[in-house]
Each structure stands twice: as C-alpha cells, then as structure tokens.
Amino acid sequence: MPIVDAHAHIYPEKIALKAVSAIGRFYGVEASMAGQGSPEDLLAHKESAGITHFIVHSVATTAHSVPTINTFIAEQCAQHPEFIGFGTMHPDFEDMEAEVERALSLGLHGFKLHPDTQQVNMDDPRLMNFYEIIAGRVPLTVHTGDYRYDYSNPRRLARIMKTFPDLVVDAAHLSGWATYDIGYDIMVEEGLVHNERLFMDASSSFAWIGRRHMRELIRMWGSERVMYGSDYPMWDPTHELNEMLNCELTDDELEKVLWKNAERFSGVNIG
C-alpha cells in the first residue's frame, strides 16, 4: 500500500540546519527538532518506514525568495519521484500570476502558505488575489491555527473558502495547530466541516492530542478528509506514521488517511 506524508519541508543542504534551527525557535522546540531538513535526510524514511511519497514545500518569508524556493522544490522533485512538490508565494511578490505559471510549468502541483511566519493575515487582500489565480487549478496547503497569533485563524480560512468555491485547501494541522478542537468547532459553525474541498493533514498533532483524540477527530471530520503528515523536520515521519498506525482505525479509514485522500487532494496519481 502506498503511504504519503502530506506535510514535509525541505531545504537546500547549505541552509538546512539554519532553517531547522529557526523553525525550532519559532515553535519553542529547538532542542527536539527531529530532522536535518535536507531532501536526503527526509528520503531516509522511505527505507525505514515504507513511506512512498512526500508532499514537500518550503515557505518564503521574503518576496525575493519565492522564485528561488520554487525552483529548488521543482529540481528536487525532478531528481526524486517520491516528492510531490508544492510551491510558495509571498503577499509582496509583484507578479503572482507569472510566478504561478512558471511554477506550474516546472511541474509543481500546488502551493503552501504559512501566515504566521510570513506575518500576514491569510485573508489579506493581496493573498485573496493569489487564491483567485490558483482556484480551480491546483490545491493550497495553508498553516491554520495558533494560540499566539490571529494571522491563521480558521475563521479567516472559512472566509476564503466561501469567497472562492473552487479552491481546494489542506487546512494543515487538523485546521488548528495547538487549537485542534477550536478549529473543528469553527468549521462546524461556518458550515464547512464536510465540504468536499476541505482537507486537513494531521501533522504536528500527536505530541499534544495523542492517539485516542486523533481517532476521535478523524471520525468527527470524516476519514475521507484527513491525511497523514509529519511536519518534518519538526517531527520524525517514521514515529508519526507509527502513531497513526496505532490509532485503532479500520483498514478502510487507514487506507484513506495514509494515501487515498492525499491522492485526491494533490491530484497526483499515487496508487
């Protein structure tokens, strides 16, 4: 059976350790970061855990880094068929449409945003323009939720999804990093909890909610919505996979969570 890690970050070798350190500081887990951040380090989990594919991306914290990151991700995907590449965008990038076209021509399959590290509301007018460009074409993974910031509040995502009815979204971290149940409650209020365009990956979750609560949330959201993900290099993909495998899900639920949902979300033929 294929296994897809739907949420992993990779960086060029020369900056990987610096990027890993910065991520650790941002989340207050610098001492426990599980990976080195390089493509080669991530691919080691293909052998150790049988993970067959990884949706990979990186986040542009400045506008001028957008083309460089998109090119790097595309080059890594060309070298490693296990990678499904998502590009990045920044709200201050001057010609979003041209860069989207370039990224897609390079073979990227979607885009990733992180409103908190990019310090922008996910429903900022500049990003709404970006969503209009990609809606109905490729999916979006967006970091969602954080008790420290309002940039990625799930209510902002609800506004986006209602404005762009063709936009397919992975509301990363079960729609509410560190506020997992709040994310669910908001989407229920907004009438989006069972929307066929809304997916969520389960990355960066097990450390706080455990297996029983994970199982409950998967069934509350619907097993056709949730994707296994690690948030590498924050967490070890092998460890996170083992946690998912031990959640006492049914075989049908596991098949959806481990790869079928990622296939539908990404639009990439995996099975």
N, C-alpha and C positions, 0 to 999 in steps of 0.2 A: 504494500500500500504506500502511495506517496505520502510524504509529510512535508508541510510547508510552514516555515517560520515566517509569519506575515509581518513581522516588525523587527528589522535589524538595521543597524547603522554601520557603515564602513567609511574608512578614511585612507588617504594616501599614506604609505609607510612613514614618510618623513614627518608627518604631523599627527599620526595616530595617537601616540602616547600623550601628547599635549591635549588633543581633543578629549581623550578619555578622562584626563585629569580635570578638565573644565566641566565636563558633564557631572563628574562626581561631586565637585564643589557646588554646582548649581542645585543638586538634589540632596546634598549633605551626606553622601555615601561614598566619598572619595576612597576611603580605606577598604571598601568592599567591592569595588568595581571588578567584574568577573572576566573581562576580555581585554585584549590589547588593541582592538579597534581595526586591525588590518584585515583585508579580504582573506588572506591565507589563514589567519587565526580563526576566523569565522568558519571557513570551509572545513576545518578540522572536525567540526561537529557532524559533518556528513558521514564521516567514518565512525565516530564514537557513538552516535545516536541514531544513525539511519535517516537523518533529516535530508530530504532530497532537493528541496528548493528553499530559497530565501528571498523575500521581498526586501530589497536593500535601498537605502536612501541616506541622505545627509542633509543638514539644514543650513541654509545661507543666512548668516547673521549680518551680512552687508550686501548691498545690491551688486557690487562689482564682482562678488564671488559666485554669483549664480551660474554664469556660463562655464566657469572652471569646474564647479561641482557637477553640473550636468554632464559635461564631457567625461569626467572621471568615472562617474557611475556607468555611463554607456560603454566606456572602454572595458571596465571590469565585467560587465555583462557579456560583451563580445568574447572575452577570454574565458569566462566561466558560465556555461549554460545553466548552472544551478541557480544563478542570480536572475531575479526579475526586477528590473531597475525602475525606480521612481525618481523623477527629477525634483528640483526645488524651485522656489520663486521667492522674491522679496518684495514687500509693498512699494519700495522706492525704485524698483527696476523700471527703466524708461520705456522699453518696448516689449511688453509682456507677450503680445501676440507673436512677434517674430521669434522670441526665445522659445515659446511653446512649440511653434512649428519646427524649429531647429531640434529641440529635444526629442520630439516625436520622430523626426526623420532619422535620428541616431538610434532609434529602437527602444526608447523608454516607454513605459506602459502606464504611467500615472504621475502624480506629484504628491509631495509631502510638505506640510507646513507645521511650524511649531510656534504658535502665537506668543508663548511665554518667553522663550529665548529670543525671539525676534521682536519682542516688546511691541506688539501691535494687536489690537482687538481683531478677532477673526472675522468680524463683520464690518471692519473698516471699509469705507467706500473704495479704496484702492484695491483691496482684495476682492471686493464684490465684482469689480471689473475682471479680475483674474478668473473667478468662478464662471462668469459668463463665457469666457473664452474656452474653458475646458468642459463645461456642462454638456452632457450627451456624447462626449468624445472619449474621455479617459477618467478613471476614478481619482479620488483625492483621499489621502490619509492625513488626518489632522489631529495633533495632540489636543486632547479635550480634558478639561478639569484640573484644578489645583486649588487647594485651600488658601494659598498665598497670593494668588493673582486672579483678576477677573478677565484677562485677555481671552482665555479659552473656556469661558463659562459655557456649559451646554445650552443655555438659553440663546446664546449667540448662534450656535450651530443650528438650532431649530429655526431661527430667522432665515439663515442661509438656505436651508433645505426647502423652506416654503417659498422662498424667492426664486429658486432655481429647481423646478420639478424634475429636471433630467440629470441632476448632479448625483453621482454615486459616491458615498462617503464611508470611510472607515473612521468612526469616532474612537480613536485609539484609547487604550486602557479602560475598556468597558464603559466608554463615554464619560469617564470622570476620574482621572488619576487622583488617588487619595480621597476621593469623594464618591466612591463607586455607587452607593445606593442613591445618592442625590442625583447623579446623572440619570439613573433609571427613572426616578420619580419625575424629573423634569420632562423627560421624553414621553412619559405617560400623560402628563398634563398637556403637552403640546400635540398629542395625538400622533406621535411618530414612532412609538416603540415597536410596532410591527410593520413599519414602512419597508417595502422591498428594496429601497435604495440605501437603507441604513444598515451598515455592518459595524462591528466593533471587534478589535483584537483584544486578547486577554493579557497582553504584555504588562510588565511591571505591576502585577496584581497579587500573585501568590504570597509574597512576603508580608502582605497586610491582611488578606482576607482568607487565606487557607483553602483547603480542598472542598470542605462542605459548603462554604459560602460560594465558592466558584461554581460548584454544581448547581446550587440554587439560582445563581444569576444567569447561568447558561440557559436554564429551563424557563426562567422568567422572560428573558429576551427572546428565547426560541433558539434551538440548536442550529437553525438554518441562518443565524445572524452572526454567531461568534466564531472567531478564528484564533487558533493557537499562535502566540507570538512571544518573543523573549525580551525585546528591547536591548539586545546585545549592543554594546559591551557592558551595559549595566548589570545584566544577569546572564548566567550561563544557559545557553539554549538547551543543552542536554538535561540539566537539572529542571528547567521549566517544563520540558517535554515530559519528564518522568512524573512531575507533579500533575500534569494534565492526565496522563495515562492512569493515574491512581485516584482520579476523582469519582470513580464508580459510575461513569457514564455508560450508556448502552453502546453496542457496536455501531449502531446507526448514528447515534449522536457523535461518537468519536470520529467516524469517517467524515462527517460534515465539518467538525471543528478542526480536524487535522489537515484537510486538503480541499474538500469539495467547495466549501464556502470561499476559500482563497481563490480557487479557480474561477468561480462566478464573479467575485469582486474584481479581480485583476483582468479578467478577460483573456487570460493565457491558458492554453490547453495544457493541463498538467497530467491528468490521468491517462 
